[in-house]
Amino acid sequence: MLQQGFGIYALAVPMLLLALLALAETAWPRRPLVLGRFRRWRTHGLFFIANLAVARLLSLVVAVSAAALWAEQYRFGLLYLTEWHWLAEASLAFVLLDFAVWLQHWAMHRFSVLWRMHAVHHSDRDLDVTTALRFHPFELVVSTLYKSAIVGLLGVPLLVALAFELWLNANALFNHSNIRLPARMDRLIRFLLVTPDMHGVHHSVRADDQRHNYGFAMSLWDRLLRTYRIQSPSGPKHAIGLSDVQDERPACVVWSLKQPLT
């Protein structure tokens, strides 16, 4: 029941946030769009639908929630070795899961077989809230297996695992959005969370920029592991996407789905 009830919020809250951020992008755009909205949004919407279907099929075999329930049933995992207050354990779980996501993202850029999947996300020549939906189903499978294993090994409680997924998705929508934040606000938020300008550096066409700012939520790990970059050497107006895909192909869903195989 908890999983089913939370599933409604896990879909409704990000969709509401996506709509609000899309409206904010029209009022305070950070940069003009190169390919525009219509074709890109259609492609990203189709990615979203495809990934929902893949996630549904995966849930018959493995899922983050199933891993949490398994760990609870067998009292398996790091957190079951502690006797801390539940809030301290939940906070530790959030921090460790966030680092695991950072590490996965780093690996996506370091290993060619993973990069072929992740390059689909980076091939978008614009950066707006819908780019957070642009992940190839191959990457979704890898991500689900990886996060499920981490949740099981850590022994993360079901409610905490579900809350983290919701929090992570909300942050991804925010930091991919095309919103111009006041410079002072951006600096303040960056102390804790990844901002659109910070993540925008990671989406630069410069390969060196793409090896910085891996965080999806917390900015802590990039600072600690020396992958933090305040701004691209190309300046705030740097181009977005991949240097070898500076045309209209990323707006095509068929080309984007075939991209890892080419």
Phi, psi and omega in degrees: 000317179301314182296318181293317180295319180291330180300327178297314179292324182297336177261318185291317183295310177299323180294321176294316179296320178301316180296318180294318180292324177297321176293318180297327179296328179286332181274321183228065182291141179279323181207152176291146181279140181277312182261356179079192186258314196305300184294320180295314181295323176298314179297315182291327175295321178292324173300316181299314180295316179298319181289328174299317179295317179296318179297322178296317178293319179298325183297342176286343182244308183209146177200158179301317180295322179295322178296321179294318179293322178297315179297322179293319182297319183259004181049052183253142174121163185304316185292340177280355175270350181260162175229043181276169172299147184301327181291321178294319179293320179295320179296316178298319179299318179299314182296314181293321178294322179296320177295322179299321178293319176301315181296320177298316180296318176301315181296326179300332180267346186261334184246125190302321182295326177282323181297325180301325177285313187289335180299336177300318178295318184282345184285346176301126183276351173241166179228110174216184189301330181285344176298334178293346177265350188272077175232133182293143177306328176301317180292324177300318179299311180299315182297318180295315178298316182295309182294325177297318179296318180295316179300317179294316181294325179278339184071043182286129177299152185304311183298320180293318180297318180291320179295322179296318179300317179295316180296318180295316180295320179296318179295320180297319177297317181295309187280352172267351187290154181265056183251133178269108177270146172303142186305318181294318178297318179301315181297320181293314182295325182298340177299332181240314189241157176283128180262167177303319179294321180295315181286334178300327176301318182296334181266010177297154177289343180288124181301325180293322177297324182293346177266022177226160174057059181280347186299142174257338180224284180284140176273355186304314190292322178295325178290315182293322186261012172060037173247012181278133176227122183295313183209151177293143174303338178282353180092174184293345181264020182301151178288152181252145173117209179249139185298333182263007179228060180259058178217200186267000183302320181299341178279354181263124184292323181295313178299318182295321179291328180275349188306317180294343184262356182264000000 
